[in-house]
Amino acid sequence: MRTVTFGINISIDGYCDHTIFNPGKELHDYFTRMMDDVDLLFFGRVMYQLMFPYWSDVAKNQSGTADENRFAERLTSIDKVVVSRSLDSAEENTRIVHSNPAEELLKLKQQPGKKILADSISLLPELIAAGLINEFHLVVHPVIVGKGRRLLDAGSLQEELNLKLIDTIIFKSGCIAHHYLKL
């Protein structure tokens, strides 16, 4: 059975607004390397629309820095599933699922392949409750935001989820990447 990884950038106070982070070379390289073991991305609509078409344009036009271009090329080359009740169309190598995200992810998890990288704050409680997330990559940025979307809202989990820290990377930028496995 495939491993499902949840990866996200987060502020010290638990907010996940990607518009406030400035990842830089070392974080682009980190996420690009992480995707070497991934052959499917599982996004919610909000994350999908945040990432695309922006990174597709960077990959096509090579308009970013060298590390951004590598990240964009890797990200756009991977097949994607986006969960949305409202999207009617998506970029190539992307399939839209309109309902039952946990059921869909379970089916995908049972297929042969590399890891699946999931990234959707709105779907996270449902995916955790279904026991579908095997590992977490949380990159904590040295900023306190005080507003925005939290990783998990109070009461969004039915029971606590115990994790084991297996790796930590401290970046020159002050960001810290934590890699956890579900116990």
Secondary structure, DSSP 8 states (H G I E B T S, - for coil): ---EEEEEEEETTSB--GGG---HHHHHHHHHHHGGGEEEEEEEHHHHHHHTTHHHHHHHHT-S-HHHHHHHHHHHHSEEEEE-SS-----TTEEEE-S-HHHHHHHHHTSSSSEEEEE-TTTHHHHHHTT---EEEEEEES----SS-BSS-TT--SS---EEEEEEEE-TTS-EEEEEEE-
